[in-house]
Amino acid sequence: MSHPFYGGLASALAADGLSVIRFNFPYIDQGRRMPGRPADAIAAWRTAVAHAADLGLPVWAVGRSYGGRMASMAAAEGDFPVEGLVYLGYPLHAPGRPEKPRAEHLPRITQPQLFVEGTRDPFIQPLDQFEAAVATCQDARITWIEGGDHSFAVKGRRRDAEMIGAELAPIVSAFVI
């Protein structure tokens, strides 16, 4: 949660008048590099959403890559009281492994979904496979970042991670406000 990307995103969302709660998944707090069990990440999402709901705030789940996918899995299980979900670089499959998509749960999500994706993201190539997966959703749309990779870096356009996060905030704000 302390990565500059999230700091830039959170600051820019706050400047747009949105409250932001950030949290780490258990594997991060344990000092591991590889994600842990999905059940642990889903439990972390549920805890964060419950905390925000207890504060009386409207809750939107915004997650990058693995974090977004885990939020989607929590929503697909039901009893996930969020207004909608925003995925920043949804990892449809491991790079180079389009034969193993991770989308079977997406049609079960009833809340609105926004997929913010770079057109050069290897986690969603080929793009037509990704678009077909999103088309199975009940209420979903895609916002494309032309030339963006999985971290939203664009070749020939130097920006640090904090700036990249901040530049995505207007897209998120427009969806949730």
Backbone as a printed PyTorch tensor [residue, N CA C, xyz], in Angstrom:
tensor([[[  0.8180,  -1.2000,   0.0000],
         [  0.0000,   0.0000,   0.0000],
         [  0.8560,   1.2560,   0.0000]],

        [[  2.1420,   1.1140,   0.2790],
         [  3.0070,   2.2880,   0.3110],
         [  3.7330,   2.5280,  -1.0120]],

        [[  3.4660,   1.7200,  -2.0260],
         [  4.0920,   1.9040,  -3.3310],
         [  3.7100,   3.2840,  -3.8790]],

        [[  4.6300,   3.9690,  -4.5380],
         [  4.3300,   5.2960,  -5.0810],
         [  3.1030,   5.3370,  -6.0040]],

        [[  2.8460,   4.2760,  -6.7600],
         [  1.6650,   4.2320,  -7.6240],
         [  0.4040,   4.4620,  -6.7900]],

        [[  0.2870,   3.7350,  -5.6750],
         [ -0.9030,   3.8490,  -4.8310],
         [ -0.9570,   5.1960,  -4.1300]],

        [[  0.2130,   5.7320,  -3.7690],
         [  0.2460,   7.0550,  -3.1580],
         [ -0.2630,   8.1190,  -4.1140]],

        [[  0.1900,   8.0730,  -5.3740],
         [ -0.2730,   9.0320,  -6.3690],
         [ -1.7570,   8.9000,  -6.6400]],

        [[ -2.2220,   7.6700,  -6.7610],
         [ -3.6420,   7.4200,  -7.0030],
         [ -4.4760,   7.9280,  -5.8240]],

        [[ -4.0880,   7.5610,  -4.6030],
         [ -4.8440,   7.9500,  -3.4060],
         [ -4.8870,   9.4650,  -3.2380]],

        [[ -3.7570,  10.1250,  -3.4350],
         [ -3.7200,  11.5900,  -3.2900],
         [ -4.6250,  12.2640,  -4.3100]],

        [[ -4.5700,  11.7940,  -5.5430],
         [ -5.3960,  12.3950,  -6.5880],
         [ -6.8780,  12.1070,  -6.3570]],

        [[ -7.2200,  10.9120,  -5.8820],
         [ -8.6200,  10.6130,  -5.5730],
         [ -9.1130,  11.4840,  -4.4210]],

        [[ -8.2630,  11.6770,  -3.4140],
         [ -8.6320,  12.5410,  -2.2870],
         [ -8.8500,  13.9760,  -2.7640]],

        [[ -8.0170,  14.4300,  -3.6930],
         [ -8.1870,  15.7750,  -4.2540],
         [ -9.5100,  15.9060,  -5.0060]],

        [[-10.0200,  14.7830,  -5.4980],
         [-11.3310,  14.7650,  -6.1610],
         [-12.4720,  14.6400,  -5.1570]],

        [[-12.1520,  14.6070,  -3.8530],
         [-13.1690,  14.5410,  -2.8090],
         [-13.5510,  13.1430,  -2.3700]],

        [[-12.7810,  12.1410,  -2.7660],
         [-13.0860,  10.7640,  -2.3850],
         [-12.2490,  10.3440,  -1.1780]],

        [[-12.8510,   9.5980,  -0.2770],
         [-12.1110,   9.0110,   0.8420],
         [-11.4530,   7.7370,   0.3550]],

        [[-10.2470,   7.4700,   0.8210],
         [ -9.4850,   6.3120,   0.3660],
         [ -8.9780,   5.5400,   1.5740]],

        [[ -9.1710,   4.2430,   1.5430],
         [ -8.5990,   3.3410,   2.5370],
         [ -7.6810,   2.3900,   1.7840]],

        [[ -6.4280,   2.2980,   2.2360],
         [ -5.4780,   1.3630,   1.6200],
         [ -5.1300,   0.2890,   2.6410]],

        [[ -4.7980,  -0.8990,   2.1330],
         [ -4.4020,  -2.0000,   3.0070],
         [ -3.4700,  -2.9290,   2.2580]],

        [[ -2.7170,  -3.7040,   3.0230],
         [ -1.8390,  -4.7310,   2.4500],
         [ -2.5160,  -6.0860,   2.5490]],

        [[ -2.1710,  -6.9550,   1.6250],
         [ -2.5740,  -8.3530,   1.7460],
         [ -1.6370,  -9.0350,   2.7240]],

        [[ -2.0840, -10.1150,   3.3520],
         [ -1.2440, -10.7950,   4.3440],
         [  0.1400, -11.1870,   3.8300]],

        [[  0.2570, -11.6340,   2.6030],
         [  1.5710, -12.0540,   2.1120],
         [  2.5710, -10.9020,   2.1010]],

        [[  2.0980,  -9.6860,   1.8610],
         [  2.9750,  -8.5070,   1.8840],
         [  3.4490,  -8.2610,   3.3140]],

        [[  2.5220,  -8.2800,   4.2530],
         [  2.8850,  -8.0490,   5.6570],
         [  3.8230,  -9.1300,   6.1860]],

        [[  3.7640, -10.3110,   5.5860],
         [  4.6450, -11.4120,   5.9940],
         [  5.9920, -11.3600,   5.2860]],

        [[  6.1940, -10.3520,   4.4240],
         [  7.4720, -10.1890,   3.7470],
         [  7.6930, -11.1370,   2.5820]],

        [[  6.6180, -11.7540,   2.0910],
         [  6.7510, -12.6720,   0.9560],
         [  6.5120, -11.9290,  -0.3460]],

        [[  7.1390, -12.4070,  -1.4120],
         [  6.9760, -11.7820,  -2.7270],
         [  5.8150, -12.3910,  -3.5070]],

        [[  5.5490, -13.6480,  -3.2960],
         [  4.4780, -14.3270,  -4.0420],
         [  3.1630, -14.2420,  -3.2680]],

        [[  2.0600, -14.0010,  -3.9910],
         [  0.7610, -13.9430,  -3.3190],
         [  0.4360, -15.2360,  -2.5870]],

        [[ -0.2830, -15.0880,  -1.5210],
         [ -0.7140, -16.2480,  -0.7490],
         [ -1.9920, -16.8320,  -1.3070]],

        [[ -2.6910, -17.5440,  -0.4630],
         [ -3.9450, -18.1770,  -0.8700],
         [ -4.9900, -17.1210,  -1.2210]],

        [[ -5.7470, -17.3250,  -2.2870],
         [ -6.8110, -16.3710,  -2.6000],
         [ -7.7600, -16.1420,  -1.4230]],

        [[ -8.0530, -17.1810,  -0.6430],
         [ -8.9650, -17.0200,   0.4990],
         [ -8.4530, -15.9660,   1.4830]],

        [[ -7.1360, -15.8840,   1.6680],
         [ -6.5740, -14.8810,   2.5750],
         [ -6.7490, -13.4750,   2.0100]],

        [[ -6.5290, -13.3190,   0.7040],
         [ -6.6880, -12.0110,   0.0710],
         [ -8.1550, -11.5890,   0.0580]],

        [[ -9.0450, -12.5300,  -0.2010],
         [-10.4770, -12.2280,  -0.1900],
         [-10.9030, -11.8100,   1.2150]],

        [[-10.3910, -12.4810,   2.2310],
         [-10.7050, -12.1020,   3.6160],
         [-10.2050, -10.6920,   3.9150]],

        [[ -9.0290, -10.3370,   3.4060],
         [ -8.5060,  -8.9830,   3.6090],
         [ -9.4240,  -7.9530,   2.9500]],

        [[ -9.8890,  -8.2460,   1.7360],
         [-10.8290,  -7.3460,   1.0810],
         [-12.1030,  -7.2060,   1.9060]],

        [[-12.6270,  -8.3170,   2.3850],
         [-13.8700,  -8.2620,   3.1600],
         [-13.6990,  -7.4260,   4.4250]],

        [[-12.5460,  -7.5470,   5.0720],
         [-12.2680,  -6.7620,   6.2810],
         [-12.2150,  -5.2760,   5.9510]],

        [[-11.5230,  -4.9190,   4.8720],
         [-11.4050,  -3.5150,   4.4820],
         [-12.7710,  -2.9280,   4.1120]],

        [[-13.5630,  -3.6900,   3.3600],
         [-14.8870,  -3.2110,   2.9570],
         [-15.7920,  -3.0540,   4.1810]],

        [[-15.7510,  -3.9910,   5.1030],
         [-16.5580,  -3.8990,   6.3210],
         [-16.1640,  -2.6640,   7.1340]],

        [[-14.8620,  -2.3970,   7.2230],
         [-14.3910,  -1.2200,   7.9600],
         [-14.9310,   0.0630,   7.3230]],

        [[-14.8290,   0.1690,   6.0170],
         [-15.3220,   1.3550,   5.3190],
         [-16.8370,   1.4920,   5.4910]],

        [[-17.5420,   0.3920,   5.3900],
         [-18.9960,   0.4230,   5.5570],
         [-19.3650,   0.8610,   6.9740]],

        [[-18.6000,   0.4220,   7.9800],
         [-18.8410,   0.8300,   9.3660],
         [-18.6770,   2.3370,   9.5480]],

        [[-17.8750,   2.9520,   8.7100],
         [-17.6760,   4.4040,   8.7640],
         [-18.8100,   5.1550,   8.0700]],

        [[-19.7250,   4.4000,   7.4580],
         [-20.8600,   5.0080,   6.7760],
         [-20.5280,   5.5570,   5.4060]],

        [[-19.4450,   5.0950,   4.8360],
         [-19.0160,   5.5800,   3.5200],
         [-19.5700,   4.7030,   2.4060]],

        [[-19.8810,   5.3150,   1.2540],
         [-20.1690,   4.4710,   0.0940],
         [-18.8530,   3.7970,  -0.3050]],

        [[-18.9010,   2.5330,  -0.6070],
         [-17.6670,   1.7770,  -0.8230],
         [-17.5810,   1.2950,  -2.2660]],

        [[-16.4280,   1.5690,  -2.8720],
         [-16.0640,   1.0770,  -4.1990],
         [-14.7590,   0.3350,  -4.0240]],

        [[-14.6520,  -0.8240,  -4.5930],
         [-13.4060,  -1.5930,  -4.5210],
         [-12.5630,  -1.2460,  -5.7500]],

        [[-11.3580,  -0.7460,  -5.4990],
         [-10.4300,  -0.3980,  -6.5830],
         [ -9.1460,  -1.1800,  -6.3150]],

        [[ -8.7870,  -2.0420,  -7.2370],
         [ -7.5960,  -2.8590,  -7.0420],
         [ -6.7630,  -2.9510,  -8.3010]],

        [[ -5.4700,  -3.0380,  -8.0980],
         [ -4.5490,  -3.1640,  -9.2220],
         [ -4.0840,  -4.6050,  -9.3500]],

        [[ -4.1930,  -5.1630, -10.5370],
         [ -3.7200,  -6.4960, -10.8770],
         [ -4.3220,  -7.5420,  -9.9290]],

        [[ -3.4590,  -8.2340,  -9.1820],
         [ -3.9070,  -9.2790,  -8.2520],
         [ -4.9760,  -8.7460,  -7.2890]],

        [[ -4.7840,  -7.5320,  -6.7930],
         [ -5.7470,  -6.9520,  -5.8570],
         [ -7.1210,  -6.7880,  -6.4720]],

        [[ -7.1700,  -6.3890,  -7.7200],
         [ -8.4500,  -6.2720,  -8.4000],
         [ -9.0900,  -7.6270,  -8.6320]],

        [[ -8.2730,  -8.5920,  -9.0250],
         [ -8.8180,  -9.9370,  -9.2620],
         [ -9.3790, -10.5180,  -7.9720]],

        [[ -8.6970, -10.2910,  -6.8430],
         [ -9.1960, -10.8100,  -5.5660],
         [-10.4970, -10.1080,  -5.1620]],

        [[-10.6120,  -8.8050,  -5.4560],
         [-11.8710,  -8.1040,  -5.1880],
         [-12.9830,  -8.6900,  -6.0450]],

        [[-12.6650,  -9.0060,  -7.3010],
         [-13.6830,  -9.5830,  -8.1810],
         [-14.1370, -10.9430,  -7.6620]],

        [[-13.2140, -11.7200,  -7.1370],
         [-13.5890, -13.0320,  -6.5980],
         [-14.4690, -12.8800,  -5.3590]],

        [[-14.1580, -11.8870,  -4.5130],
         [-14.9980, -11.6280,  -3.3390],
         [-16.4020, -11.2230,  -3.7720]],

        [[-16.4850, -10.3480,  -4.7800],
         [-17.7960,  -9.9080,  -5.2620],
         [-18.5740, -11.0650,  -5.8740]],

        [[-17.8980, -11.9410,  -6.6000],
         [-18.5620, -13.0790,  -7.2350],
         [-19.1160, -14.0550,  -6.2020]],

        [[-18.4730, -14.1240,  -5.0310],
         [-18.9730, -14.9940,  -3.9550],
         [-20.2410, -14.4370,  -3.3290]],

        [[-20.5010, -13.1470,  -3.4990],
         [-21.6720, -12.5100,  -2.9140],
         [-21.3670, -11.9150,  -1.5540]],

        [[-22.3480, -11.2010,  -1.0180],
         [-22.2170, -10.5470,   0.2800],
         [-20.9370,  -9.7040,   0.3430]],

        [[-20.7480,  -8.8890,  -0.6750],
         [-19.6010,  -7.9830,  -0.7700],
         [-20.1980,  -6.6080,  -1.0470]],

        [[-20.5280,  -5.8590,   0.0160],
         [-21.3180,  -4.6340,  -0.1270],
         [-20.5370,  -3.4400,  -0.6790]],

        [[-20.2320,  -3.5100,  -1.9730],
         [-19.5890,  -2.3880,  -2.6450],
         [-20.5200,  -1.8850,  -3.7430]],

        [[-20.3870,  -0.6050,  -4.0570],
         [-21.2020,   0.0000,  -5.1100],
         [-20.7660,  -0.4830,  -6.4890]],

        [[-19.4810,  -0.7710,  -6.6200],
         [-18.9250,  -1.2190,  -7.8860],
         [-17.4560,  -1.5430,  -7.7220]],

        [[-16.8370,  -2.0160,  -8.7940],
         [-15.4340,  -2.4240,  -8.7640],
         [-14.6760,  -1.7870,  -9.9170]],

        [[-13.4410,  -1.3840,  -9.6220],
         [-12.5510,  -0.8360, -10.6380],
         [-11.2850,  -1.6700, -10.6150]],

        [[-10.9280,  -2.1910, -11.7820],
         [ -9.7210,  -3.0070, -11.9150],
         [ -8.6840,  -2.2220, -12.7040]],

        [[ -7.5490,  -2.0130, -12.1200],
         [ -6.4490,  -1.3220, -12.7830],
         [ -5.4620,  -2.3860, -13.2400]],

        [[ -5.5890,  -2.8000, -14.4840],
         [ -4.7270,  -3.8550, -15.0120],
         [ -5.1850,  -5.2350, -14.5620]],

        [[ -6.4020,  -5.5970, -14.9150],
         [ -6.9130,  -6.9210, -14.5320],
         [ -6.0510,  -8.0060, -15.1820]],

        [[ -5.5530,  -8.9590, -14.4000],
         [ -4.7080, -10.0240, -14.9690],
         [ -5.5590, -11.1960, -15.4770]],

        [[ -6.0170, -11.0900, -16.7150],
         [ -6.8700, -12.1450, -17.2630],
         [ -6.1680, -13.4910, -17.2550]],

        [[ -4.8670, -13.4770, -17.5330],
         [ -4.0760, -14.7070, -17.5390],
         [ -2.6230, -14.3330, -17.2940]],

        [[ -1.8020, -15.3130, -16.9800],
         [ -0.3630, -15.0590, -16.8710],
         [  0.1650, -14.6920, -18.2550]],

        [[  1.1820, -13.8260, -18.3250],
         [  1.7220, -13.4560, -19.6390],
         [  2.0910, -14.7000, -20.4650]],

        [[  1.6330, -14.6930, -21.7100],
         [  1.9240, -15.8080, -22.6020],
         [  1.0900, -17.0460, -22.3590]],

        [[  0.0920, -16.9860, -21.4720],
         [ -0.7430, -18.1520, -21.1370],
         [ -2.2320, -17.8790, -21.3560]],

        [[ -2.6210, -17.4060, -22.5210],
         [ -4.0310, -17.0770, -22.7390],
         [ -4.9600, -18.2840, -22.6730]],

        [[ -4.3920, -19.4830, -22.7280],
         [ -5.2440, -20.6780, -22.6430],
         [ -5.7630, -20.9200, -21.2250]],

        [[ -5.2770, -20.1390, -20.2470],
         [ -5.7290, -20.2870, -18.8610],
         [ -6.3030, -18.9710, -18.3300]],

        [[ -7.4370, -18.5320, -18.8860],
         [ -8.0140, -17.2700, -18.4110],
         [ -8.6150, -17.4100, -17.0100]],

        [[ -8.6320, -16.2830, -16.3090],
         [ -9.1810, -16.2240, -14.9470],
         [-10.4120, -15.3220, -14.9650]],

        [[-11.4440, -15.7820, -15.6460],
         [-12.6240, -14.9380, -15.8250],
         [-13.9410, -15.6420, -15.5630]],

        [[-13.9070, -16.9140, -15.2180],
         [-15.1610, -17.6640, -15.0810],
         [-16.0950, -17.0770, -14.0330]],

        [[-15.5640, -16.3730, -13.0480],
         [-16.3850, -15.8090, -11.9800],
         [-16.9760, -14.4390, -12.3280]],

        [[-16.4220, -13.7520, -13.3170],
         [-16.8330, -12.3760, -13.6040],
         [-18.3240, -12.2290, -13.9310]],

        [[-18.9560, -13.1500, -14.6720],
         [-20.3870, -12.9760, -14.9590],
         [-21.2880, -13.0080, -13.7170]],

        [[-20.8090, -13.5240, -12.6110],
         [-21.6210, -13.5910, -11.3820],
         [-21.6400, -12.2680, -10.6180]],

        [[-20.8020, -11.3310, -10.9950],
         [-20.7230, -10.0520, -10.2740],
         [-21.8780,  -9.1620, -10.7230]],

        [[-22.6640,  -8.6980,  -9.7560],
         [-23.8360,  -7.8810, -10.0760],
         [-23.5400,  -6.3830, -10.0650]],

        [[-22.4930,  -5.9660,  -9.3900],
         [-22.1510,  -4.5480,  -9.3270],
         [-21.4960,  -4.0950, -10.6380]],

        [[-21.5800,  -2.7900, -10.9380],
         [-20.8870,  -2.2650, -12.1180],
         [-19.3730,  -2.4880, -11.9960]],

        [[-18.7410,  -2.7450, -13.1420],
         [-17.3000,  -2.9890, -13.1650],
         [-16.6550,  -2.1160, -14.2400]],

        [[-15.4930,  -1.5580, -13.8880],
         [-14.6940,  -0.8060, -14.8420],
         [-13.3190,  -1.4470, -14.9150]],

        [[-12.9210,  -1.8130, -16.1240],
         [-11.5960,  -2.3690, -16.3760],
         [-10.7690,  -1.2640, -17.0280]],

        [[ -9.7050,  -0.8260, -16.3590],
         [ -8.7830,   0.1510, -16.9190],
         [ -7.5580,  -0.6440, -17.3480]],

        [[ -7.2890,  -0.6300, -18.6500],
         [ -6.2830,  -1.5350, -19.2090],
         [ -5.3670,  -0.8460, -20.2070]],

        [[ -4.0970,  -1.2200, -20.1560],
         [ -3.1500,  -0.7730, -21.1690],
         [ -3.2370,  -1.6690, -22.3910]],

        [[ -3.1510,  -1.0860, -23.5650],
         [ -3.2810,  -1.8800, -24.7900],
         [ -2.0810,  -2.7970, -25.0300]],

        [[ -0.9710,  -2.5760, -24.3310],
         [  0.2070,  -3.4400, -24.4700],
         [  0.3890,  -4.3570, -23.2580]],

        [[ -0.6130,  -4.5020, -22.4310],
         [ -0.5210,  -5.3300, -21.2270],
         [ -0.4560,  -6.8080, -21.6190]],

        [[  0.6460,  -7.5010, -21.2930],
         [  0.7490,  -8.9120, -21.6780],
         [ -0.2130,  -9.8240, -20.9160]],

        [[ -0.8410,  -9.3300, -19.8560],
         [ -1.7930, -10.1320, -19.0860],
         [ -3.1690, -10.2110, -19.7500]],

        [[ -3.3680,  -9.4490, -20.8350],
         [ -4.6760,  -9.4640, -21.5130],
         [ -4.5470,  -9.6690, -23.0210]],

        [[ -3.4070, -10.1550, -23.4720],
         [ -3.2170, -10.4060, -24.9080],
         [ -3.6550, -11.8420, -25.2220]],

        [[ -4.3880, -12.0720, -26.2430],
         [ -4.8610, -11.1230, -27.2400],
         [ -6.0320, -10.2900, -26.7150]],

        [[ -6.1150,  -9.0550, -27.1850],
         [ -7.1290,  -8.1290, -26.6910],
         [ -8.5440,  -8.6130, -26.9660]],

        [[ -8.7530,  -9.3030, -28.0750],
         [-10.1180,  -9.7730, -28.3670],
         [-10.5750, -10.8140, -27.3490]],

        [[ -9.6610, -11.6120, -26.8080],
         [-10.0240, -12.5680, -25.7590],
         [-10.4460, -11.8220, -24.4920]],

        [[ -9.7120, -10.7590, -24.1730],
         [-10.0580,  -9.9510, -23.0050],
         [-11.4240,  -9.2880, -23.1950]],

        [[-11.6360,  -8.6970, -24.3550],
         [-12.9170,  -8.0420, -24.6290],
         [-14.0730,  -9.0370, -24.5570]],

        [[-13.8550, -10.2590, -25.0160],
         [-14.8920, -11.2930, -24.9380],
         [-15.1880, -11.6530, -23.4850]],

        [[-14.1640, -11.7090, -22.6470],
         [-14.3720, -12.0050, -21.2200],
         [-15.1810, -10.8980, -20.5560]],

        [[-14.8580,  -9.6530, -20.8580],
         [-15.5950,  -8.5300, -20.2740],
         [-17.0380,  -8.5310, -20.7770]],

        [[-17.2550,  -8.9380, -22.0050],
         [-18.6070,  -8.9770, -22.5670],
         [-19.5150,  -9.9590, -21.8360]],

        [[-18.9520, -10.9260, -21.1100],
         [-19.7730, -11.8770, -20.3540],
         [-20.2790, -11.2820, -19.0430]],

        [[-19.7600, -10.1310, -18.6590],
         [-20.1410,  -9.5000, -17.3910],
         [-21.5270,  -8.8740, -17.4960]],

        [[-22.1890,  -8.7560, -16.3520],
         [-23.5290,  -8.1740, -16.3220],
         [-23.5200,  -6.6740, -16.6080]],

        [[-22.5420,  -5.9620, -16.0730],
         [-22.4750,  -4.5080, -16.2240],
         [-21.0080,  -4.1070, -16.1520]],

        [[-20.3610,  -4.0370, -17.2980],
         [-18.9220,  -3.7560, -17.3050],
         [-18.5290,  -2.9600, -18.5310]],

        [[-17.4860,  -2.1860, -18.3560],
         [-16.9180,  -1.4390, -19.4790],
         [-15.4120,  -1.3860, -19.3320]],

        [[-14.7630,  -1.0370, -20.4220],
         [-13.3100,  -0.9660, -20.4740],
         [-12.9060,   0.4630, -20.8200]],

        [[-11.9040,   0.9690, -20.1280],
         [-11.2400,   2.2030, -20.5250],
         [ -9.8210,   1.8210, -20.8980]],

        [[ -9.4250,   2.1300, -22.1250],
         [ -8.1090,   1.7620, -22.6340],
         [ -7.0950,   2.8740, -22.4130]],

        [[ -5.9080,   2.4890, -21.9960],
         [ -4.7610,   3.3940, -21.9290],
         [ -3.8810,   3.0160, -23.1240]],

        [[ -3.9470,   3.8320, -24.1560],
         [ -3.2450,   3.5270, -25.4110],
         [ -1.7390,   3.4230, -25.1770]],

        [[ -1.1830,   2.2690, -25.5630],
         [  0.2540,   2.0240, -25.4330],
         [  0.7010,   1.6240, -24.0460]],

        [[ -0.2240,   1.5550, -23.0920],
         [  0.1330,   1.2250, -21.7170],
         [  0.4240,  -0.2540, -21.5210]],

        [[  1.3980,  -0.5450, -20.6520],
         [  1.6900,  -1.9310, -20.2900],
         [  0.9330,  -2.2670, -19.0030]],

        [[  1.3050,  -3.3390, -18.3330],
         [  0.5830,  -3.7540, -17.1240],
         [  0.7160,  -2.7390, -15.9910]],

        [[  1.7710,  -1.9480, -16.0070],
         [  1.9730,  -0.8930, -15.0010],
         [  1.5440,   0.4700, -15.5300]],

        [[  0.9450,   0.4910, -16.7120],
         [  0.4660,   1.6910, -17.3800],
         [  1.5860,   2.6010, -17.8640]],

        [[  2.8010,   2.0630, -17.9210],
         [  3.8900,   2.8080, -18.5440],
         [  3.6620,   2.8010, -20.0490]],

        [[  3.9350,   3.9270, -20.6690],
         [  3.7700,   4.0620, -22.1130],
         [  5.1460,   4.3230, -22.7070]],

        [[  5.5170,   3.4990, -23.6700],
         [  6.8240,   3.6270, -24.3180],
         [  7.0020,   5.0380, -24.8680]],

        [[  8.1470,   5.6490, -24.5490],
         [  8.4510,   6.9860, -25.0300],
         [  7.8690,   8.1070, -24.1920]],

        [[  7.1660,   7.7620, -23.1190],
         [  6.5630,   8.7710, -22.2330],
         [  7.0050,   8.4830, -20.8020]],

        [[  8.0630,   9.1310, -20.3700],
         [  8.6370,   8.8600, -19.0500],
         [  7.7960,   9.5070, -17.9540]],

        [[  7.3170,   8.6570, -17.0360],
         [  6.5710,   9.1180, -15.8630],
         [  6.9160,   8.1900, -14.7250]],

        [[  7.0290,   8.7270, -13.5290],
         [  7.2770,   7.8390, -12.3960],
         [  5.9530,   7.2100, -11.9550]],

        [[  6.0510,   6.1860, -11.0980],
         [  4.8660,   5.4240, -10.6840],
         [  3.8350,   6.3060,  -9.9870]],

        [[  4.2910,   7.2690,  -9.2020],
         [  3.3510,   8.1550,  -8.5080],
         [  2.5220,   8.9670,  -9.5040]],

        [[  3.1600,   9.4590, -10.5420],
         [  2.4550,  10.2330, -11.5600],
         [  1.4820,   9.3460, -12.3330]],

        [[  1.9050,   8.1350, -12.6380],
         [  1.0180,   7.2150, -13.3580],
         [ -0.2460,   6.9580, -12.5420]],

        [[ -0.0800,   6.6820, -11.2560],
         [ -1.2450,   6.4740, -10.3900],
         [ -2.1540,   7.6890, -10.3680]],

        [[ -1.5490,   8.8740, -10.2360],
         [ -2.3370,  10.1110, -10.2050],
         [ -3.0860,  10.3340, -11.5180]],

        [[ -2.4660,   9.9710, -12.6310],
         [ -3.1130,  10.1680, -13.9280],
         [ -4.3090,   9.2470, -14.1430]],

        [[ -4.3650,   8.1440, -13.4140],
         [ -5.5090,   7.2330, -13.5380],
         [ -6.6930,   7.6740, -12.6730]],

        [[ -6.4390,   8.5230, -11.6890],
         [ -7.4870,   8.9270, -10.7570],
         [ -8.7070,   9.5520, -11.4440]],

        [[ -8.5540,  10.4310, -12.4400],
         [ -9.7630,  10.9850, -13.0670],
         [-10.6600,   9.9290, -13.7040]],

        [[-10.0670,   8.8670, -14.2010],
         [-10.8550,   7.7820, -14.7870],
         [-11.6780,   7.1010, -13.6980]],

        [[-11.0190,   6.8290, -12.5730],
         [-11.7030,   6.1900, -11.4370],
         [-12.7790,   7.1130, -10.8960]],

        [[-12.4320,   8.3830, -10.6700],
         [-13.4010,   9.3470, -10.1130],
         [-14.6370,   9.4800, -11.0000]],

        [[-14.4330,   9.5640, -12.2980],
         [-15.5630,   9.6950, -13.2110],
         [-16.5040,   8.4990, -13.1260]],

        [[-15.9680,   7.3400, -12.8330],
         [-16.8000,   6.1360, -12.7380],
         [-17.5730,   6.0840, -11.4190]],

        [[-16.9550,   6.5210, -10.3320],
         [-17.5830,   6.3450,  -9.0240],
         [-18.4380,   7.5450,  -8.5800]],

        [[-18.2180,   8.6930,  -9.1970],
         [-18.9790,   9.8840,  -8.7730],
         [-20.2430,  10.0200,  -9.6290]]])
